[in-house]
Amino acid sequence: MKIGHQIEVIMILVYLEIAEGKIKKSSLEAVNFAHQLGEEVVALAIGDVSDTLLAAVGSYGAQKVWHVSQSEFENNTYASILALAAQETGAKSIVISNTYAGKAIAPRLAVKLKASIISGVIDTPQNSRYKKGVFSGKAFAYVSSSSAINIITLTPNSFSIESFGTEASVASKDYQISTATPATKSIEKIKAGGKIPLTEAESVVSAGRGMKAPENWVMIEELATLLGAATACSKPVSDMHWRPHTEHVGQTGITIKPNLYIAIGISGAIQHLAGVSSSKIILAINKDPEAPIFKIADYGIVGDAFEILPKVIEAAKALKKV
């Protein structure tokens, strides 16, 4: 848009989430998304991460990457840092992945910037309208905003990642944040198990009470390893402490959107279906042909999991050898 003889550059700020020195895949999706929205993308990383990894973010669409060495995660502190970065860049759109951290930061940032939030976006905007899932994924809503500043949170695994093969400039930032005692504080950190975070997994192998006992999960883990997938479970399984609560997927657990979701011995209560129905392909294995899981499954196998799983594992092993 021209103002006099000057051209106003559309600036987008993206929050890069760091975990164990690496940039989360969902944050790279956010950078790609921002690249489609604006002419200049500034990505802000908070935490311990190398300049080499930060420069590589340029290949996903960021021209600049700012780095703040704040290692201890605290919701309000991170929101304050992002608010200062947004004010410095003049960005009118801030893109954040809708992870646990993103969900904690976004509303606090909105208050600081007096901004609107468009949450859970699953597609690039059309005519300034953003698509998101509503009613536990049973419908879609198209949302627009008249606010001067908007915070857009993206549902992980909703966007492909395209590489452009360029590097971004990296600069260190040192924002002075108030050291006032936060309203909340972390008293314990429990790290989720598994090699692949559920919210970022391309494939998920999940199981329910049909596995009969926790010791039988060795087959689930073996199949997941062969497929490069994360493991998950239904709510009853986590309630019985067969598996950790960090693996519970569903409306009251973690909502996921993998490319492939394999449900083994899960009948498919409505709360479970609400958390996994956005998966691109669903394969269900259950001995009950009337199990609700089959209503949303793309492929279904009716039979005993203990007879079918060994055959699936052998097929996966043979496929890996090809």
C-alpha positions as CSV (number, residue, x, y, z in Angstrom):
1,M,0.0,0.0,0.0
2,K,1.4,3.4,-1.0
3,I,1.6,6.3,1.3
4,G,2.8,9.4,-0.6
5,H,6.0,8.2,-2.3
6,Q,6.7,5.5,0.3
7,I,5.6,1.9,0.3
8,E,4.5,0.4,3.6
9,V,6.1,-3.1,4.1
10,I,3.8,-5.7,5.6
11,M,5.8,-7.0,8.6
12,I,5.0,-10.3,10.4
13,L,6.5,-11.4,13.7
14,V,6.8,-15.2,14.4
15,Y,7.5,-16.8,17.7
16,L,10.0,-19.7,17.4
17,E,9.5,-22.3,20.1
18,I,12.8,-24.0,21.3
19,A,12.9,-27.4,22.9
20,E,16.2,-29.0,23.9
21,G,18.2,-26.7,21.7
22,K,16.1,-27.4,18.6
23,I,13.4,-25.4,16.8
24,K,10.1,-27.1,16.9
25,K,8.6,-28.2,13.6
26,S,5.4,-26.4,14.3
27,S,7.4,-23.1,14.5
28,L,8.8,-23.7,11.1
29,E,5.2,-24.2,9.9
30,A,4.5,-20.8,11.4
31,V,7.4,-19.2,9.5
32,N,6.1,-20.7,6.2
33,F,2.6,-19.4,7.0
34,A,3.9,-15.9,7.8
35,H,5.9,-15.9,4.5
36,Q,2.6,-16.2,2.6
37,L,1.1,-13.3,4.6
38,G,3.7,-10.6,4.5
39,E,6.6,-9.1,2.7
40,E,9.1,-9.3,5.6
41,V,9.1,-11.9,8.3
42,V,11.0,-11.5,11.6
43,A,11.3,-14.6,13.7
44,L,11.9,-14.3,17.5
45,A,13.6,-17.3,19.3
46,I,13.7,-17.3,23.1
47,G,16.0,-19.9,24.6
48,D,19.2,-21.8,24.1
49,V,19.8,-22.5,20.4
50,S,22.7,-22.2,18.0
51,D,23.0,-19.3,15.5
52,T,23.5,-22.0,12.8
53,L,20.0,-23.3,13.4
54,L,18.5,-19.8,13.6
55,A,20.1,-18.8,10.3
56,A,18.6,-21.8,8.7
57,V,15.1,-20.5,9.5
58,G,15.7,-18.2,6.6
59,S,15.1,-21.1,4.3
60,Y,11.5,-21.3,5.5
61,G,10.7,-17.7,4.8
62,A,12.2,-15.4,7.5
63,Q,14.5,-12.6,6.5
64,K,15.6,-11.8,10.1
65,V,15.9,-13.9,13.3
66,W,16.2,-12.3,16.6
67,H,17.5,-14.3,19.6
68,V,16.9,-13.7,23.3
69,S,18.9,-16.0,25.6
70,Q,16.1,-16.5,28.2
71,S,16.4,-20.1,29.1
72,E,13.8,-20.5,31.8
73,F,10.3,-20.6,30.4
74,E,7.7,-18.4,32.2
75,N,4.5,-17.4,30.4
76,N,4.4,-13.7,31.3
77,T,8.1,-13.2,30.7
78,Y,7.9,-14.7,27.2
79,A,4.8,-12.7,26.5
80,S,6.6,-9.5,27.6
81,I,9.5,-10.2,25.4
82,L,7.3,-10.8,22.4
83,A,5.4,-7.6,23.1
84,L,8.6,-5.6,23.0
85,A,9.7,-7.3,19.8
86,A,6.3,-6.6,18.2
87,Q,6.5,-2.9,19.2
88,E,10.1,-2.7,17.8
89,T,9.2,-4.3,14.5
90,G,5.8,-2.6,14.2
91,A,4.3,-5.9,13.2
92,K,0.5,-5.9,13.0
93,S,0.4,-9.7,12.9
94,I,2.1,-12.1,15.3
95,V,2.1,-15.8,14.4
96,I,2.4,-18.4,17.1
97,S,2.0,-22.2,17.0
98,N,-1.0,-23.4,19.1
99,T,1.1,-25.6,21.3
100,Y,0.9,-25.7,25.1
101,A,3.4,-22.9,25.3
102,G,1.7,-21.0,22.5
103,K,-1.7,-21.3,24.2
104,A,-0.2,-19.9,27.4
105,I,1.7,-17.0,25.7
106,A,-0.9,-15.8,23.2
107,P,-3.6,-14.5,25.5
108,R,-1.1,-12.7,27.7
109,L,0.5,-11.1,24.7
110,A,-3.0,-10.0,23.4
111,V,-3.6,-8.2,26.7
112,K,-0.2,-6.4,26.5
113,L,-0.7,-5.4,22.9
114,K,-4.5,-4.8,23.1
115,A,-4.7,-7.2,20.2
116,S,-7.3,-9.8,19.0
117,I,-6.6,-13.5,18.9
118,I,-7.5,-15.8,15.9
119,S,-6.8,-19.2,17.4
120,G,-6.5,-22.7,15.9
121,V,-6.1,-21.6,12.3
122,I,-5.8,-24.5,9.9
123,D,-5.4,-22.9,6.5
124,T,-4.0,-19.8,4.8
125,P,-6.5,-16.9,4.8
126,Q,-8.8,-16.2,1.9
127,N,-10.1,-12.6,1.6
128,S,-8.7,-11.8,5.0
129,R,-10.8,-14.7,6.6
130,Y,-9.1,-17.4,8.6
131,K,-10.4,-21.0,8.7
132,K,-10.5,-22.9,12.0
133,G,-12.2,-25.9,13.4
134,V,-15.1,-25.6,15.8
135,F,-17.4,-27.9,17.8
136,S,-14.6,-30.3,18.4
137,G,-13.7,-30.5,14.7
138,K,-17.3,-31.2,13.6
139,A,-17.5,-27.9,11.6
140,F,-15.4,-25.0,10.3
141,A,-15.6,-21.3,11.0
142,Y,-14.2,-18.5,8.9
143,V,-13.0,-15.6,11.1
144,S,-11.9,-12.1,10.3
145,S,-10.8,-9.3,12.6
146,S,-11.0,-5.5,12.5
147,S,-8.3,-5.0,15.2
148,A,-5.2,-3.1,14.4
149,I,-3.0,-5.9,15.8
150,N,-3.8,-9.6,15.5
151,I,-2.3,-12.7,17.1
152,I,-2.8,-15.8,14.9
153,T,-2.2,-19.2,16.4
154,L,-1.8,-22.2,14.1
155,T,-2.9,-25.8,14.7
156,P,0.3,-27.9,14.4
157,N,0.5,-30.2,11.4
158,S,-2.0,-28.2,9.4
159,F,0.6,-26.7,7.1
160,S,3.3,-28.2,4.9
161,I,6.9,-26.9,5.2
162,E,8.6,-25.5,2.1
163,S,12.2,-24.7,1.9
164,F,13.6,-21.8,-0.1
165,G,17.3,-22.5,0.4
166,T,18.3,-19.1,1.9
167,E,19.7,-18.0,5.2
168,A,18.4,-15.3,7.6
169,S,20.4,-12.7,9.4
170,V,20.7,-13.4,13.1
171,A,20.8,-10.7,15.8
172,S,20.9,-11.0,19.6
173,K,18.4,-9.0,21.6
174,D,18.4,-8.1,25.3
175,Y,15.0,-6.8,26.4
176,Q,14.8,-5.5,29.9
177,I,11.8,-7.2,31.5
178,S,10.4,-6.3,34.9
179,T,11.6,-8.7,37.6
180,A,8.3,-8.5,39.6
181,T,7.2,-11.7,41.1
182,P,5.0,-13.5,38.6
183,A,1.4,-14.4,39.5
184,T,2.2,-18.1,38.7
185,K,5.3,-20.1,39.1
186,S,6.5,-23.6,38.1
187,I,7.0,-26.0,41.0
188,E,7.7,-29.1,39.0
189,K,8.5,-30.1,35.5
190,I,7.6,-33.5,34.1
191,K,9.0,-34.2,30.7
192,A,6.7,-36.1,28.3
193,G,8.1,-39.4,27.3
194,G,8.5,-40.7,23.8
195,K,11.0,-39.8,21.1
196,I,8.5,-37.7,19.0
197,P,6.2,-35.0,20.5
198,L,2.6,-36.0,19.9
199,T,1.5,-32.6,18.6
200,E,4.3,-32.7,16.0
201,A,4.2,-36.4,15.0
202,E,3.4,-37.1,11.4
203,S,2.2,-40.6,12.4
204,V,0.7,-41.9,15.7
205,V,0.1,-45.4,16.9
206,S,-2.5,-45.4,19.6
207,A,-4.1,-48.1,21.7
208,G,-6.8,-48.7,24.2
209,R,-8.1,-51.2,26.7
210,G,-8.2,-53.8,23.9
211,M,-4.5,-54.3,24.6
212,K,-5.6,-55.9,27.9
213,A,-2.5,-55.1,30.0
214,P,0.3,-52.6,30.0
215,E,3.0,-55.2,29.3
216,N,1.4,-55.7,25.9
217,W,2.4,-52.2,24.8
218,V,5.7,-53.6,23.6
219,M,3.9,-54.4,20.3
220,I,2.6,-50.8,20.1
221,E,6.0,-49.4,20.7
222,E,7.7,-51.7,18.2
223,L,5.2,-50.7,15.4
224,A,5.6,-47.1,16.3
225,T,9.4,-47.4,16.0
226,L,9.2,-49.1,12.7
227,L,6.9,-46.4,11.3
228,G,8.8,-43.5,12.9
229,A,5.6,-42.7,14.8
230,A,4.7,-41.4,18.3
231,T,2.7,-43.6,20.7
232,A,-0.6,-42.5,22.2
233,C,-3.5,-44.0,24.2
234,S,-7.1,-43.6,25.1
235,K,-8.3,-41.9,28.4
236,P,-9.2,-45.2,30.2
237,V,-5.6,-46.4,29.6
238,S,-4.0,-43.4,31.1
239,D,-6.5,-43.4,34.0
240,M,-5.5,-46.9,34.8
241,H,-1.8,-45.8,34.7
242,W,-1.0,-48.3,31.9
243,R,0.5,-45.3,30.0
244,P,1.4,-41.8,31.1
245,H,-1.2,-39.0,30.8
246,T,1.1,-37.2,28.4
247,E,0.1,-39.9,25.8
248,H,-3.7,-39.4,26.3
249,V,-5.3,-38.1,23.1
250,G,-8.8,-36.9,22.9
251,Q,-11.0,-33.9,23.8
252,T,-9.8,-34.0,27.4
253,G,-6.3,-34.9,26.5
254,I,-4.1,-33.8,23.6
255,T,-5.7,-32.9,20.3
256,I,-3.6,-34.1,17.4
257,K,-3.7,-33.9,13.6
258,P,-1.2,-36.4,12.2
259,N,-1.0,-37.6,8.6
260,L,-1.7,-41.2,9.9
261,Y,-3.5,-42.2,13.0
262,I,-3.6,-45.9,13.9
263,A,-6.2,-46.8,16.6
264,I,-5.8,-50.3,18.0
265,G,-8.3,-51.7,20.5
266,I,-10.0,-48.3,20.9
267,S,-13.8,-48.3,20.7
268,G,-14.0,-44.6,19.9
269,A,-15.9,-42.7,22.6
270,I,-17.0,-39.3,21.4
271,Q,-14.4,-37.5,23.5
272,H,-11.7,-39.6,21.9
273,L,-13.0,-39.0,18.4
274,A,-13.1,-35.2,19.0
275,G,-9.3,-35.2,19.6
276,V,-8.2,-37.3,16.6
277,S,-10.9,-36.8,13.9
278,S,-8.8,-34.2,12.1
279,S,-6.1,-36.8,11.2
280,K,-5.6,-37.1,7.5
281,I,-5.8,-40.9,7.4
282,I,-7.3,-43.1,10.2
283,L,-6.7,-46.8,10.4
284,A,-8.8,-48.7,13.0
285,I,-8.2,-52.2,14.3
286,N,-11.0,-53.5,16.6
287,K,-12.8,-56.8,17.1
288,D,-16.2,-55.1,17.4
289,P,-17.5,-54.3,13.9
290,E,-20.0,-51.8,15.6
291,A,-17.2,-49.8,17.3
292,P,-17.7,-46.0,16.8
293,I,-14.1,-45.6,15.7
294,F,-15.0,-47.2,12.4
295,K,-17.4,-44.4,11.6
296,I,-14.5,-42.0,11.1
297,A,-11.9,-44.5,10.0
298,D,-10.6,-44.4,6.4
299,Y,-9.5,-48.0,6.7
300,G,-10.8,-50.6,9.2
301,I,-9.7,-54.1,10.2
302,V,-12.2,-56.1,12.2
303,G,-10.4,-58.7,14.3
304,D,-8.3,-59.5,17.3
305,A,-5.5,-57.1,17.8
306,F,-3.2,-59.8,19.1
307,E,-3.6,-61.7,15.8
308,I,-3.5,-58.7,13.5
309,L,-0.7,-56.7,15.1
310,P,2.1,-59.2,14.6
311,K,1.2,-59.4,10.9
312,V,1.2,-55.6,10.6
313,I,4.6,-55.5,12.4
314,E,6.1,-58.1,10.0
315,A,4.7,-56.1,7.0
316,A,6.3,-53.0,8.4
317,K,9.7,-54.8,8.8
318,A,9.5,-56.1,5.2
319,L,8.7,-52.6,4.0
320,K,11.7,-51.1,5.7
321,K,14.0,-53.7,4.0
322,V,12.7,-52.7,0.5
